[in-house]
Amino acid sequence: MFFLCRWPLDAPLRVSLPPDANAYERKLFEKALRAWEAVVSGLHFEVVEGSAPVRLRFRETGPEGASTAVDCEVATPLAAGDPLDARLVSAQIDLRREERDPWGKPVELAESQLLGGVTHELGHALGLQGHANSGKSVMVRETSSVEKIGEKLNDEKKPKPLQEPAMQALYSLPSGTVIERRRLAPGATRQIDEIAQRARAQGAVRVKVRVGDRAAAVRWGPGPDLVYFLKEPAKILDKHLEFGEALTIP
């Protein structure tokens, strides 16, 4: 089952900024939030302190570049033909203040780089888990294009609004809208059915799905035996990869 997942818009979406962000960084983050509010009708961010469903944090270690992890919660059981009860419930955006030059020396990000980067990551947090292949979207993979959009958003005299039809399309449909249902071969889901059975025996009624460019994770609970992974989810959707070949059980 392939489906869309987004945040509900019946209340402000709470977001917490990095507690160590300075005044100019907070100003850039606010610009990114306002830019997305202008794209999605009914979207309103509420900046709060401490924990929140959407969290922005700076990190000094780990892989280069920014990253975002987003969880979609789905109610179970899934009866055939019933509307899918799914919604985004959590997003963690990890940001870097600097990048390394070809010699490994840290170089602080320019305003346009930081603004473009956080705007891009907020796009993932709002539900666009892939990257645009081309166009003027901030959701392209090329960092130079993202930086140029950040520069335009940061123009004090005449900031240029985001052009994001994919995000507008996502939020024009109910969360849980099913794109496609695909029948699998007999026995193909035996291992993941066993995971679901163990989880239900422990009282689980919801499952969390996390999808990225290279992999997806379906987690029924906190235990290491209550999760499975799928590689290259886009290739599965495009029928370039079979479910069984993509499935990984820890």
N, C-alpha and C positions, 0 to 999 in steps of 0.2 A: 504494500500500500504506500503510495507516494502522496503526500499532502502538504498543504501550506500551514505555517504557524506564525502567529504574530501576537503582539501585545493587545489586550483589550483597551479600548479608548473611553470607557465609561468613567474614568477617574484619572487625575494627573499621574504620569509615570514618574515615580520617585527615582532620583539619581544622586549619588554621592560622589563628590570630587575628591581628588587625592588630598589627604589632610596636610601634606607637606607642599602643596602647590602654592606658589607665590601669587601676588596680585595680578601680574600680567598674564600668567598661565591661566588663572581662573577666568580672566577676561576672554581669552581665546576659547576656552571650553564653553563659556556662555554663548559665544558667537556660533560655535558648532551646534549647540542645542537649538538655538533660534533658527538656524538654517534648516534643520530637519523639521521643525515645527511649521515652517512655511511650505514644506513639501507635502506633508500628510495632514489633511483636513481633520481636525478634532484632536490632534496630538498636542499635548502640553506637558512639558517636563517640570517637575518640582524639585529643586535642588535642596537636599537635606544633609545634615551632618551624620556621620557614622554609617551604619549599614543601610542598604537600600537594594531594591531589585536590580538596578543598573549601577555598577560600581566602577569608577575609574581610579586606577592606581599607578604610580610610578614604580618601576623596579630597576635595580642597578645591576642585577646579574641575570644569567640565563641567555637564551638566544637573542641575536640582534633583531631589532625591529619590534613593532607593536603586535599584539595578538589579542583575540577576543574569543571567549568561550560562552556559548549561549545554550540554555536548556529549555526544551519544549516539553511540557507535562501533558500526558495523554491519559484520560480515564479509561479503565478497563472494566469488564470485558468489552471487546469490540464485536458487536453483533453486525452481521452482514446487512447492509442497506441503511443502518442507522447513521445519523449525523455524527461526525467525529468530534468528541469533546477534547479540544487541544488548545493550548495557549502557551506563550512564552512566560516563564516565571523567574528567570535569573540570567544575568549577563555580567561577566567580569572582563573588563578591558584593562590590559596591561600595557603601559606606555613606557617609552624610553626618552630621556632628555637629550641624549646624544647618540651619535653613531660613530663608527670607526672608519678612518680613511684607509687607503690601500696599504699604509705602513702600520696599521693597528693603533694609531693615535686617536683618542676620543675627540670628537668635534661636536660642540653643542648644536642642536637643531635650530634652524632659523624659525622665525614666527610662522612663515608660510608653510614650512615643513611640519611643524607641530600642529598647526590648525588643520592642514589638509589631512594629516595622519589621524587625528582624533575624529574628524568628520567621517573619514573612511571607516574607522572602527565602530563608530556609532551606527553606521549603516548596517554593519554585521549584527550589532546588538539589537537592532530593530527588526531583524529577520531575514536580511539578504545574506545568505551564507556563502554564496559563490562570488565570482568576480565577473564584471562585464568584459566582454572580449574587445570592445572598442567603443568609441563615442565620447561624449563629454561628461560621462558619469564619473563621480568621485569614487565609484566602486570598481574602477579598472585596477589592474594589478601594478601597472607601471608607476613607480614612486614619483617620477618626474611629472607625470600628468596630474597626480594627486597634489603635488606641491603647487602646480600652477593654479589649480582650483582653490587651494588654500590662500594663495596670493590674492585671487579675485574676491574671496569672501572677506579678506582682511582690508580691502580697499575702503578707507574711511569716507571718501567722497561719494563713491558709487559702487557699493558691493554688488557683485553679480550673484543672483540666486542660483541654487542648485537645480539642475535639470535631471530629475530622477523618475522617469515614467515607470520603471520596474517597481520602485517602492510604492508609488501611487497605485499601481495595479494590485500589489500585494494587499494593501490596506483597503481596497475597494471590495474585497471578498471576505466572507466570514473566516475567522481562524478555524482550522480544521477542514477547510475545503479540500476534497480529495481530487488529486490530479489524475491518478490512474490506479486501478486495481489489477494485479497481475497474478494469474494462477501459477503456482509452483508445482514441481513434480512431486508425486507421492513420496512422503518421507523426508522431503527437503528441510522441513522445519522441526524435525524430531528433537534436535539438540536444544533449540531455543524454546520449544514447547516445554521441555524439562525444566529450563530455567524459570519459565513463567509459573509452572506448577509449584516449584520450590518457593517462589516469591509469594504466591497466593496462600500457600500453607502458613506463611509468616504474617499474613494479613495485608499484603500489598494490594492496593486498589488503583494505583497510578504508576505509570512508567515514564522515565525521563529520556528524551531523545536529544542527542547532540550531533549536529552535522557540520562538516567542514568540506574543504575542497578535496582533501585526500582520504578522509575517513569519517565514519559515523559510529557513534556509540549508543547502545540501547541499554539503559540501566534500570533494573527492577528494584534495586535496593543497595545498601552500602557494602554488602559483602562481595568479595572477589568472585564468588560463584554465581552472582546475580547480574552479570553484564556480558554482552557480546558486542563484537565490532564488525563493521563492514568497510572494506577498502573501496576507494573510488566510487562513491555513491552516484556521481553524475554518469559514470559509465554504465552503472546498473540501469539507471533511468533511460539512457539512450540505447539500451540493449546491446552494448558492446562488452558486457561482462555479466556472467551468470551469477545468480545469488549464491550458489554453493561455492563458487570460486572466490567470491568476495568475503564470505563469512569466516570470522576468526573467533574461536572460543578460548578464553585464557586458560 
